[in-house]
Every structure is written in structure tokens, then in C-alpha cells.
Amino acid sequence: MNLTDLNQIRPLLERHGFRFSRSLGQNFLTAAWVPERIAESAGLEENTGVLEVGPGIGCLTAELSRRAGKVLAVELDRALKPILAETLAGADNVELLFADVLKLDLAQLVRERLPGLRPVVCANLPYNVTSPLLTAFLTAGCFESVTVMVQKEVAQRLCARAGSAEYGAFSLLVQWHTEPELLFTVPPDCFVPRPKVHSAVVRLRRRESLPAPVEDEALLFRVIRAAFNQRRKTLVNALCAGIGEVTKEEAEYVVKKAGFDPKIRGEALEIGGFAKIADEIGKILKPDL
């Protein structure tokens, strides 16, 4: 069965009484080149274990199963269970798990379901939960790479550089853990139902080492969130507003000590600059350490 051919998809869905769920962000691919290229971009081998989230009717799952040692596909919508049982009947290296992936311990899941394999994520992500899913993948600390299709604007944010309009706190979270790369875009006419936005595929490769030294990673991201919660303000004003224990005078001292003009805005700083500022703030918050 060609799982991207509308002439075969429609009868399949009708036979099982399936209806698309807008709340689950369901859009199925209708262009065969897209799942093929996504799977090829993930760098899969026989020793690779893939976590896929939101397999839909299985068009990407089938491509992954041809290339990887095992695919663990996690799907929230149980209405897809009989459909996937039919479309993936011959894929012996695919395991289906019907659950909410955001409620799972991903590191434990990888240990138990993908033992001895090189774990990666490859998926066409539901766009309504992209950010929490990506955060879960990155903070699990067990995936060598994450290759996913997301909304094009999100992909641009993940890869954004300092000073650009797309650059923000989420860009820095992703770039702290990984090296992101935007691979290719996918137009709306490659889906059913047709979405209102363009999509893009990104690959996030886990860093071998962190991009900058920092004493307190949690404080680093407090600083980053403070800077971007009020991105129109100078970094000094954003820090004293966003980190309540720091006065304006202390914030100005910190920014100068880190080597920056007190009038600078957070959006102009690379991750290394935020790390320096976080370390200086740490000296104020914990002077005895």
C-alpha cells in the first residue's frame, strides 16, 4: 500500500471510520518524497533505535523501519490502532505504543524498549505540542540526534542566530544542547488536510560538549528567560525585573563585568555571553560559594 497516495488513503480511513482530529493536530503526508527524505536525513543504520512520535497512518514509520534496527512509534490517538495494525503488518521491527509521550520517562523508555541500540528521534511532530516535545527530547539526555518536521517558523526559531527577530529563549535552549540545522521545507499541498502553514525539517545533533562553561545551568536559563520575557527592555532592566533578587545597580555591574554595554538587549547576546552573566549573578546570589 502507498501510504501517501490519496486514492489509497481515503478508502483506508473510510473503512476504519477514521475522522481527523484538529485538537491533535493531525495532518497526513501525501507526497512520497517527504517521508523518504526525512528518513534518509536521520542517518539510520541497523544499530539505530528510533523513537517516532505521532506515526499517523505509518508512512514515515515504514521508511524508518526499512533503515533502522527498531522503531518505537508512540501514538496518542487510539482510533489509529486498527489502521496501523493493517499498514504496518509486515514491519516486524516496529513496536507501537499507544500513550501520551509527554507523560513518559523517555530515558527509561529508551533503556527498556531500545536496548543496545543507538537512540535517535525521527518524527513528523504534531504542531500543537512541538515545543514541549522538543524540550522533553533534549532534556532526556539520551538521544544522539532529533530529526523532525515542524512548522517552518518554529524551525527558523530553532536555528536563529543572535540579533535576528526569530532568536529567543527557545533558540538558546535548543542550541545549548544541540547543533541545529534546517534541512528542507515542505509546502502545505503535501498534506491532507492541507495546513495553513509551511513546514520544515530540522536535524538537531547532540553536542559532544556544552557550548560555554557555566557554574549553574538552572540560573543560566533563568537569566535567558528574564532577558526574553521583556526583550524590548535593555538587558539591565530585564534582569532586575525578571530576577527579583538583583537590583538595577547590581544588574548593571554584572553586565559591565561580563564585558557588555549596559544598554545592550538580551537578543544581541550569544549563549556564551549569557553564561558569563549567569556566573556573575551567581556570585551575587550565592556570595559564599
Rosetta silent file (secondary structure, phi, psi, omega in degrees, C-alpha in Angstrom):
SEQUENCE: MNLTDLNQIRPLLERHGFRFSRSLGQNFLTAAWVPERIAESAGLEENTGVLEVGPGIGCLTAELSRRAGKVLAVELDRALKPILAETLAGADNVELLFADVLKLDLAQLVRERLPGLRPVVCANLPYNVTSPLLTAFLTAGCFESVTVMVQKEVAQRLCARAGSAEYGAFSLLVQWHTEPELLFTVPPDCFVPRPKVHSAVVRLRRRESLPAPVEDEALLFRVIRAAFNQRRKTLVNALCAGIGEVTKEEAEYVVKKAGFDPKIRGEALEIGGFAKIADEIGKILKPDL
SCORE:     score description
SCORE:     0.000 S_00000001
   1 L     0.000  133.863  174.798    0.000    0.000    0.000 S_00000001
   2 L   -86.912  107.734 -172.948    1.238    3.501   -0.874 S_00000001
   3 L   -81.671    6.915  173.250    0.612    5.395    2.348 S_00000001
   4 L  -117.608    5.598 -178.904    0.987    8.803    0.686 S_00000001
   5 L   -93.270  115.635 -177.601   -1.474    8.144   -2.174 S_00000001
   6 H   -57.746  -32.983  179.874   -4.808    9.879   -1.549 S_00000001
   7 H   -67.184  -19.934  175.744   -6.596    7.291   -3.681 S_00000001
   8 H  -102.727  -29.425 -179.724   -5.459    4.651   -1.176 S_00000001
   9 H   -67.461  -46.892 -175.200   -5.526    6.783    1.993 S_00000001
  10 H   -60.080  -49.354  177.300   -9.190    7.811    1.693 S_00000001
  11 H   -61.838  -36.361  177.932  -10.613    4.263    1.386 S_00000001
  12 H   -59.859  -48.432 -178.179   -8.338    3.128    4.227 S_00000001
  13 H   -67.864  -40.381  179.687   -9.621    5.846    6.557 S_00000001
  14 H   -65.183  -38.930 -178.932  -13.239    5.358    5.497 S_00000001
  15 H   -61.545  -32.527 -178.710  -13.016    1.594    6.025 S_00000001
  16 L  -100.714    5.431  177.650  -11.976    2.179    9.657 S_00000001
  17 L    64.741   32.021 -176.049  -14.339    5.114   10.229 S_00000001
  18 L   -81.607  139.400  174.086  -11.449    7.469   10.985 S_00000001
  19 L  -126.239  135.051  179.971  -12.006   11.217   11.375 S_00000001
  20 L   -64.838  141.571  178.897   -9.183   13.767   11.603 S_00000001
  21 L  -107.058  115.132  177.436   -8.787   15.450   14.982 S_00000001
  22 L   -66.730  -35.137 -178.035   -7.987   19.130   14.864 S_00000001
  23 L   -66.384  -26.195  178.488   -7.157   19.127   18.591 S_00000001
  24 L   -92.627   -0.020  177.709   -4.452   16.505   17.970 S_00000001
  25 L    63.741   42.239 -175.412   -3.024   18.455   15.028 S_00000001
  26 L   -85.014  119.754  172.537   -3.424   15.561   12.588 S_00000001
  27 L  -139.646  121.841 -176.389   -2.170   16.115    9.030 S_00000001
  28 E   -99.561  142.351 -177.507   -1.115   13.108    6.954 S_00000001
  29 E   -73.153  141.090  178.451    1.546   13.289    4.243 S_00000001
  30 L  -127.010   19.204  177.292    0.519   12.850    0.601 S_00000001
  31 L  -128.568  113.653 -172.547    3.934   13.278   -1.066 S_00000001
  32 L   -61.476  -29.123 -177.083    6.143   10.176   -1.006 S_00000001
  33 H   -65.904  -24.675 -174.687    9.385   12.164   -1.275 S_00000001
  34 H   -70.565  -57.104  178.360    8.841   13.767    2.136 S_00000001
  35 H   -62.086  -33.360  177.855    8.940   10.692    4.447 S_00000001
  36 H   -61.811  -46.520 -177.413   11.683    9.213    2.254 S_00000001
  37 H   -71.159  -36.169  176.626   13.850   12.304    2.620 S_00000001
  38 H   -60.527  -49.072 -178.723   13.145   12.666    6.354 S_00000001
  39 H   -62.770  -40.066  177.905   14.212    9.064    6.966 S_00000001
  40 H   -64.469  -34.773 -177.478   17.314    9.478    4.803 S_00000001
  41 H   -72.757  -17.910 -175.131   18.271   12.650    6.717 S_00000001
  42 L   -79.672   -8.566  177.910   18.172   10.866   10.087 S_00000001
  43 L    63.111   49.849 -174.021   21.344    8.855    9.385 S_00000001
  44 L   -87.677  147.311  176.878   19.851    5.489   10.331 S_00000001
  45 L  -140.196  177.660 -178.585   21.680    2.167   10.438 S_00000001
  46 L   -63.181  -23.451 -179.700   20.979   -1.368   11.657 S_00000001
  47 L   -94.098   12.867 -178.538   22.241   -0.421   15.124 S_00000001
  48 E   -97.107  134.383  171.526   19.870    2.568   15.362 S_00000001
  49 E  -109.349  124.380 -174.012   16.784    2.603   17.561 S_00000001
  50 E  -107.173  130.927  166.965   14.245    5.239   16.533 S_00000001
  51 E   -97.422  118.953  174.914   11.622    6.899   18.693 S_00000001
  52 E  -112.249  135.943  178.442    8.847    8.199   16.464 S_00000001
  53 E  -115.923  128.649  179.769    6.043   10.330   17.903 S_00000001
  54 L    72.465   61.764 -177.363    2.732   10.610   16.091 S_00000001
  55 L   -68.980  -15.031 -178.879    3.095    7.988   13.341 S_00000001
  56 L    64.312 -122.198  177.927   -0.340    8.763   11.873 S_00000001
  57 L   -97.930    1.699  169.577   -1.068    6.003    9.353 S_00000001
  58 L   101.315   15.451 -177.155    2.585    4.956    9.244 S_00000001
  59 H   -67.714  -42.033  175.739    4.105    6.443    6.072 S_00000001
  60 H   -73.981  -37.249  179.242    7.241    7.692    7.855 S_00000001
  61 H   -55.033  -44.584 -179.415    7.245    4.652   10.150 S_00000001
  62 H   -62.426  -40.551  178.424    7.523    2.347    7.145 S_00000001
  63 H   -66.642  -38.986  179.081   10.503    4.321    5.787 S_00000001
  64 H   -66.108  -41.086 -176.704   12.206    4.246    9.188 S_00000001
  65 H   -64.639  -27.574  178.939   11.670    0.505    9.585 S_00000001
  66 H   -73.478  -18.729 -172.321   13.486   -0.135    6.286 S_00000001
  67 H  -113.464  -26.852 -172.155   16.581    1.670    7.544 S_00000001
  68 L  -104.325  165.983  175.647   16.778    1.221   11.343 S_00000001
  69 L   -70.717  -40.702  179.079   17.217   -1.713   13.684 S_00000001
  70 E  -153.752  147.002  175.078   13.979   -0.925   15.529 S_00000001
  71 E  -122.261  124.487  172.716   11.281    1.738   15.531 S_00000001
  72 E  -105.156  107.956 -176.645    9.266    2.538   18.648 S_00000001
  73 E  -102.592  119.222 -178.366    6.250    4.541   17.456 S_00000001
  74 E  -104.769  121.429 -176.526    4.263    6.324   20.170 S_00000001
  75 E  -126.793  135.045 -179.498    0.744    7.395   19.193 S_00000001
  76 L   -84.032  -35.385 -172.905   -1.843    9.191   21.331 S_00000001
  77 L   -85.103  106.509 -178.867   -4.911    8.547   19.155 S_00000001
  78 H   -69.525  -14.438  176.427   -6.187    5.006   19.739 S_00000001
  79 H   -64.894  -18.738  179.272   -8.509    5.370   16.745 S_00000001
  80 H   -86.440   -5.916 -175.380   -5.393    4.763   14.636 S_00000001
  81 H   -58.216  -51.415  179.993   -4.679    1.381   16.256 S_00000001
  82 H   -67.576  -29.921  178.679   -6.525   -0.822   13.697 S_00000001
  83 H   -67.380  -47.467  179.952   -5.211    1.300   10.816 S_00000001
  84 H   -66.790  -33.415  176.501   -1.586    0.961   11.926 S_00000001
  85 H   -61.281  -33.260  179.011   -2.088   -2.756   12.530 S_00000001
  86 H   -80.010  -47.779 -172.946   -3.020   -3.016    8.854 S_00000001
  87 H   -73.509  -24.907 -177.855   -0.485   -0.642    7.318 S_00000001
  88 L  -111.188   21.958 -174.900    2.499   -1.908    9.333 S_00000001
  89 L   -57.405  -33.231 -177.303    1.570   -5.594    9.343 S_00000001
  90 L   -95.351    2.527 -176.725    4.816   -6.643    7.665 S_00000001
  91 L   -93.932   88.411 -174.191    7.143   -4.395    9.665 S_00000001
  92 L   -70.275  -18.460 -178.568    8.471   -6.796   12.309 S_00000001
  93 L   -96.917   16.876  177.436   10.938   -4.250   13.747 S_00000001
  94 E  -109.210  129.299  173.198    8.211   -1.740   14.624 S_00000001
  95 E  -113.886  128.151  178.262    6.684   -1.583   18.115 S_00000001
  96 E   -99.391  133.030  177.502    3.554    0.506   18.616 S_00000001
  97 E  -128.277  117.595 -179.611    2.890    2.143   21.965 S_00000001
  98 E   -94.593  104.062 -174.596   -0.407    3.978   22.484 S_00000001
  99 L  -165.036  167.959  172.610    0.328    6.609   25.113 S_00000001
 100 L   -89.196  109.585 -174.061    0.924   10.303   25.728 S_00000001
 101 H   -61.425  -27.211 -179.644    4.659   10.651   25.175 S_00000001
 102 H   -71.433  -11.700  177.701    4.772   13.759   27.382 S_00000001
 103 H  -101.627    4.795 -177.267    3.785   11.593   30.351 S_00000001
 104 L  -100.198  150.848  170.169    6.546    9.029   29.760 S_00000001
 105 L   -83.943  102.788 -171.540   10.050    8.839   31.202 S_00000001
 106 H   -66.452  -39.206  179.402   11.901    8.943   27.893 S_00000001
 107 H   -62.923  -42.030  177.624   15.274    7.827   29.229 S_00000001
 108 H   -66.890  -40.246  178.958   13.651    4.796   30.879 S_00000001
 109 H   -59.328  -43.412  179.062   11.617    4.119   27.741 S_00000001
 110 H   -64.150  -43.681  179.728   14.801    4.042   25.638 S_00000001
 111 H   -60.984  -40.877 -174.260   16.537    1.722   28.104 S_00000001
 112 H   -83.890  -36.933 -172.317   13.624   -0.701   28.159 S_00000001
 113 H  -102.821  -19.171 -179.861   12.371   -0.609   24.555 S_00000001
 114 L  -127.586   47.428 -175.140   15.532    0.205   22.552 S_00000001
 115 L   -67.024  139.144  175.987   18.276   -1.619   24.500 S_00000001
 116 L    75.402    2.623 -179.189   21.700   -1.870   22.887 S_00000001
 117 L  -109.577  157.355  177.045   20.740    0.461   20.047 S_00000001
 118 E   -80.760  109.948 -171.436   21.884    3.993   19.193 S_00000001
 119 E   -82.629  132.175  174.830   18.819    6.066   20.139 S_00000001
 120 E  -137.466  163.910  171.491   17.514    8.866   17.911 S_00000001
 121 E  -110.677  135.845  172.458   14.219   10.675   17.406 S_00000001
 122 E  -145.595  121.555 -172.603   12.694   10.960   13.944 S_00000001
 123 E  -163.586  157.748  166.508    9.131   12.183   13.552 S_00000001
 124 E   -98.600   96.833 -168.818    6.574   14.399   11.900 S_00000001
 125 L   -73.857  141.885  169.423    5.635   16.211   15.101 S_00000001
 126 L   -61.416  124.933 -171.198    2.097   17.359   15.943 S_00000001
 127 H   -68.556  -21.825 -177.434    2.472   21.130   15.635 S_00000001
 128 H   -77.186  -10.294  178.615    0.300   21.940   18.654 S_00000001
 129 H  -132.026   27.547 -176.483    2.804   20.331   21.065 S_00000001
 130 H   -59.724  -50.277 -174.958    6.103   20.911   19.256 S_00000001
 131 H   -62.917  -49.170  178.050    7.831   22.958   21.970 S_00000001
 132 H   -64.052  -33.088  177.596    7.075   20.635   24.922 S_00000001
 133 H   -66.064  -48.032  179.789    8.024   17.606   22.818 S_00000001
 134 H   -62.036  -40.647  177.575   11.359   19.087   21.754 S_00000001
 135 H   -60.560  -42.219  179.033   12.069   20.152   25.332 S_00000001
 136 H   -63.848  -42.282  179.356   11.371   16.602   26.507 S_00000001
 137 H   -62.573  -44.027 -175.623   13.675   15.114   23.855 S_00000001
 138 H   -70.376  -44.100 -175.404   16.533   17.482   24.702 S_00000001
 139 H   -77.507  -15.201  175.690   16.299   17.251   28.484 S_00000001
 140 H   -64.564  -29.974  174.775   16.027   13.438   28.419 S_00000001
 141 L    69.193   20.902 -174.961   19.727   13.469   27.543 S_00000001
 142 L  -122.760   -3.278 -175.966   19.650   10.096   25.763 S_00000001
 143 L  -103.051  132.357  178.645   19.178   10.860   22.064 S_00000001
 144 L   -71.774  -32.883  178.290   22.098   11.299   19.687 S_00000001
 145 E  -154.503  158.984  176.973   20.005   13.310   17.264 S_00000001
 146 E  -131.127  113.203  178.985   16.490   14.599   16.731 S_00000001
 147 E  -115.645  112.896 -171.308   15.266   14.853   13.122 S_00000001
 148 E  -141.325  152.396  170.407   11.750   16.251   12.965 S_00000001
 149 E   -97.277  128.990 -178.271    9.294   18.079   10.758 S_00000001
 150 E  -136.765  175.630  174.129    7.851   21.153   12.426 S_00000001
 151 E   -61.342  140.533 -174.927    6.175   24.384   11.409 S_00000001
 152 H   -55.984  -41.162 -179.733    8.596   26.435    9.284 S_00000001
 153 H   -63.525  -35.552  177.055    8.520   29.391   11.680 S_00000001
 154 H   -67.174  -43.858  178.649    9.448   27.076   14.558 S_00000001
 155 H   -57.879  -40.768  179.149   12.329   25.620   12.543 S_00000001
 156 H   -65.977  -35.366  177.414   13.622   29.129   11.924 S_00000001
 157 H   -67.380  -39.822 -178.744   13.474   29.878   15.668 S_00000001
 158 H   -61.258  -35.340 -174.519   15.405   26.720   16.497 S_00000001
 159 L  -100.161    2.913 -172.704   18.230   27.722   14.160 S_00000001
 160 L   -65.256  148.495  177.403   18.095   31.510   14.735 S_00000001
 161 L  -104.865  161.528 -179.918   21.234   33.494   15.498 S_00000001
 162 L   -55.154  138.491  177.820   21.659   36.381   17.916 S_00000001
 163 L    94.226  -13.716 -179.832   20.198   39.655   16.695 S_00000001
 164 L   -87.852  159.512 -178.864   17.516   38.117   14.466 S_00000001
 165 L   -65.453  -28.537 -176.968   13.784   38.534   15.025 S_00000001
 166 L   -80.425  -16.731 -174.636   13.365   34.751   15.430 S_00000001
 167 L   -67.675  132.211 -179.987   16.034   34.469   18.153 S_00000001
 168 L  -162.018 -168.917 -177.004   14.675   33.757   21.613 S_00000001
 169 H   -61.734  -37.061 -179.033   14.842   31.681   24.781 S_00000001
 170 H   -71.212  -34.694  173.818   13.818   28.500   22.972 S_00000001
 171 H   -55.315  -45.321 -176.449   16.542   29.024   20.354 S_00000001
 172 H   -70.662  -35.784  176.001   19.089   29.110   23.173 S_00000001
 173 H   -61.276  -47.070 -179.648   17.689   26.016   24.899 S_00000001
 174 H   -64.069  -44.822 -176.082   17.991   24.051   21.658 S_00000001
 175 H   -74.989  -17.776  173.592   21.438   25.443   20.840 S_00000001
 176 H   -69.968  -40.853 -176.529   22.714   24.731   24.354 S_00000001
 177 H   -91.123  -28.688 -170.195   22.023   21.022   23.933 S_00000001
 178 E  -139.509  171.086  169.372   22.389   20.555   20.166 S_00000001
 179 E  -108.980  104.541 -174.849   23.696   21.892   16.875 S_00000001
 180 E   -84.633  149.132  178.280   20.553   22.619   14.827 S_00000001
 181 E  -145.156  125.782  175.562   20.349   22.561   11.035 S_00000001
 182 E   -83.258  120.153 -172.105   17.365   23.397    8.826 S_00000001
 183 E   -92.357  -50.927  179.749   17.393   20.744    6.086 S_00000001
 184 E  -164.452  162.610 -179.817   14.456   21.464    3.763 S_00000001
 185 E  -105.863  158.640 -178.230   10.963   22.923    3.617 S_00000001
 186 E  -132.371  120.835 -178.143    7.660   21.192    2.846 S_00000001
 187 L   -74.701  161.428 -178.029    4.709   23.075    1.269 S_00000001
 188 H   -60.819  -27.749 -176.319    1.115   22.746    2.529 S_00000001
 189 H   -74.901    6.042  174.929   -0.027   20.801   -0.549 S_00000001
 190 H   -92.970    8.887 -175.469    1.977   17.796    0.685 S_00000001
 191 E  -131.698  159.327  165.291   -0.615   17.113    3.406 S_00000001
 192 E  -136.681  130.430  -13.750   -4.224   16.169    3.984 S_00000001
 193 L   -58.724  155.185 -179.120   -5.933   18.078    5.475 S_00000001
 194 L   -73.592  120.155  178.625   -3.894   20.911    3.975 S_00000001
 195 L   -73.951  167.387 -179.871   -2.404   23.057    6.785 S_00000001
 196 L   -88.839   -3.708 -174.702   -2.321   26.852    6.605 S_00000001
 197 L  -124.150  159.569  170.848    1.434   26.985    7.177 S_00000001
 198 L   -82.010  155.932  179.782    4.608   25.741    5.522 S_00000001
 199 E  -117.228  167.561  177.236    6.635   23.073    7.270 S_00000001
 200 E  -151.603  151.214  177.763   10.351   22.376    7.547 S_00000001
 201 E  -105.025  129.282  178.836   12.573   19.504    8.602 S_00000001
 202 E  -121.968  150.066  173.710   15.347   20.184   11.105 S_00000001
 203 E  -119.728  127.113  179.585   18.091   17.981   12.461 S_00000001
 204 E  -112.777  108.869  179.922   19.380   18.598   15.981 S_00000001
 205 E   -93.692  126.911 -179.975   22.684   16.850   16.663 S_00000001
 206 E   -60.366  134.559  179.191   23.570   16.415   20.332 S_00000001
 207 L   -71.399  142.566  174.129   26.673   18.384   21.280 S_00000001
 208 L   -71.628  -31.535  176.544   29.744   16.455   22.379 S_00000001
 209 L  -145.233  156.724 -178.200   30.431   19.238   24.886 S_00000001
 210 L   -65.181  150.528 -175.380   28.490   22.276   26.084 S_00000001
 211 L   -72.222  -14.731 -179.978   28.973   25.467   24.040 S_00000001
 212 L  -158.190  147.655  175.286   30.197   27.509   27.027 S_00000001
 213 L   -73.106  142.689  177.417   31.323   26.908   30.617 S_00000001
 214 L  -153.392  143.714 -178.154   28.779   27.854   33.276 S_00000001
 215 L   -76.761  -38.551 -172.169   28.566   27.279   37.030 S_00000001
 216 L  -137.068  102.582 -176.011   24.790   26.910   37.346 S_00000001
 217 H   -65.224  -37.620  179.310   22.787   25.752   34.320 S_00000001
 218 H   -62.969  -41.094  178.001   19.431   26.406   36.001 S_00000001
 219 H   -66.196  -38.220  177.242   20.466   30.002   36.732 S_00000001
 220 H   -53.634  -46.544 -176.951   21.649   30.386   33.130 S_00000001
 221 H   -78.499  -21.109  168.628   18.157   29.662   31.857 S_00000001
 222 H   -64.151  -43.370  179.031   16.590   31.927   34.491 S_00000001
 223 H   -63.421  -45.254 -179.494   18.748   34.701   33.060 S_00000001
 224 H   -62.400  -45.840  179.516   17.798   33.816   29.483 S_00000001
 225 H   -62.231  -41.218  178.352   14.082   33.732   30.279 S_00000001
 226 H   -60.387  -42.287 -178.022   14.345   37.079   32.066 S_00000001
 227 H   -64.335  -38.271 -174.485   16.094   38.614   29.065 S_00000001
 228 H   -96.294  -13.926  174.503   13.486   37.454   26.542 S_00000001
 229 H   -65.199  -29.050  177.974   10.363   37.855   28.662 S_00000001
 230 L  -132.830   64.517 -170.100   10.871   41.589   28.209 S_00000001
 231 L   -68.560  -17.546  177.511   13.002   41.656   25.081 S_00000001
 232 L   -77.112  -16.753  179.011   12.210   45.310   24.311 S_00000001
 233 L   -85.281  160.770  171.185   13.958   46.364   27.511 S_00000001
 234 L   -64.509  158.902 -179.462   17.676   46.678   27.974 S_00000001
 235 H   -60.904  -37.266  179.180   19.272   43.584   29.487 S_00000001
 236 H   -58.655  -49.983 -178.916   19.906   45.516   32.719 S_00000001
 237 H   -67.452  -37.016  179.391   16.213   46.374   33.134 S_00000001
 238 H   -66.076  -38.287 -179.202   15.102   42.904   32.078 S_00000001
 239 H   -68.614  -44.842 -177.840   17.397   41.250   34.637 S_00000001
 240 H   -71.182  -25.030  175.830   16.334   43.354   37.592 S_00000001
 241 H   -80.825  -36.782 -173.484   12.655   42.817   36.634 S_00000001
 242 H   -89.953  -22.088  177.249   12.994   39.107   35.889 S_00000001
 243 L  -120.482   96.287 -169.226   15.347   38.092   38.698 S_00000001
 244 L   -58.695  -23.811 -176.511   13.872   39.648   41.809 S_00000001
 245 L   -81.769   -0.915 -175.533   16.978   39.248   43.981 S_00000001
 246 L  -113.161  125.339  177.540   19.056   41.546   41.749 S_00000001
 247 L   -78.899  168.821  179.251   18.867   45.357   41.969 S_00000001
 248 H   -64.305  -38.849  179.288   19.284   47.600   38.935 S_00000001
 249 H   -64.475  -41.528  178.240   22.715   48.668   40.158 S_00000001
 250 H   -66.288  -40.007  178.661   23.781   45.038   40.548 S_00000001
 251 H   -62.996  -41.257  178.456   22.395   44.161   37.120 S_00000001
 252 H   -65.400  -41.604  177.168   24.345   46.998   35.535 S_00000001
 253 H   -60.115  -44.435 -177.784   27.510   45.912   37.354 S_00000001
 254 H   -61.847  -46.562 -178.201   27.016   42.326   36.179 S_00000001
 255 H   -63.169  -42.336  177.727   26.511   43.294   32.531 S_00000001
 256 H   -65.585  -43.375 -178.252   29.619   45.510   32.583 S_00000001
 257 H   -62.239  -32.200  178.911   31.682   42.869   34.391 S_00000001
 258 L   -78.725   -6.167  174.748   30.730   40.341   31.697 S_00000001
 259 L    98.966   20.750 -176.699   32.098   42.745   29.091 S_00000001
 260 L  -120.868  156.129  175.318   28.943   44.271   27.633 S_00000001
 261 L   -67.726  133.808 -179.505   27.475   47.758   27.250 S_00000001
 262 L   -61.472  -16.027  179.856   24.743   48.297   29.891 S_00000001
 263 L   -88.588   -1.371 -177.348   22.410   49.454   27.111 S_00000001
 264 L   -67.452  149.932  174.234   22.593   46.111   25.281 S_00000001
 265 L  -101.560  154.385 -176.413   19.477   43.997   24.846 S_00000001
 266 H   -58.742  -34.176 -176.993   19.407   40.297   25.513 S_00000001
 267 H   -63.547  -12.174  179.845   18.604   39.431   21.884 S_00000001
 268 H   -89.188   -9.717 -173.978   22.120   40.606   20.903 S_00000001
 269 L   -93.262  138.661  168.523   23.926   38.043   23.106 S_00000001
 270 L   -79.277  172.736 -177.350   25.169   34.604   22.088 S_00000001
 271 H   -60.488  -35.038  179.639   24.920   31.728   24.574 S_00000001
 272 H   -63.523  -35.965  177.543   28.470   32.361   25.856 S_00000001
 273 H   -66.340  -41.386  177.210   27.542   35.900   26.857 S_00000001
 274 H   -64.146  -36.113  179.073   24.551   34.684   28.831 S_00000001
 275 H   -63.413  -42.475  177.962   26.785   32.133   30.564 S_00000001
 276 H   -61.857  -43.835 -179.413   29.174   34.894   31.706 S_00000001
 277 H   -66.159  -40.990  178.264   26.295   36.984   33.034 S_00000001
 278 H   -60.987  -40.602  179.026   24.778   33.995   34.843 S_00000001
 279 H   -64.974  -38.747  178.669   28.104   33.307   36.567 S_00000001
 280 H   -68.893  -38.949  176.886   28.365   36.941   37.702 S_00000001
 281 H   -66.106  -37.142  177.540   24.791   36.907   39.014 S_00000001
 282 H   -58.417  -35.483  178.826   25.575   33.660   40.820 S_00000001
 283 H   -67.064  -29.874  178.047   28.340   35.443   42.736 S_00000001
 284 H   -79.267  -42.207 -177.249   25.774   37.972   43.963 S_00000001
 285 H   -73.522  -32.032 -178.749   23.066   35.446   44.820 S_00000001
 286 L  -131.426   69.776 -173.090   25.485   32.985   46.481 S_00000001
 287 L   -64.481  -20.594 -176.685   28.469   35.063   47.618 S_00000001
 288 L   -87.330   -6.607 -177.127   29.805   32.326   49.931 S_00000001
 289 L   -94.112    0.000    0.000   30.145   29.718   47.165 S_00000001
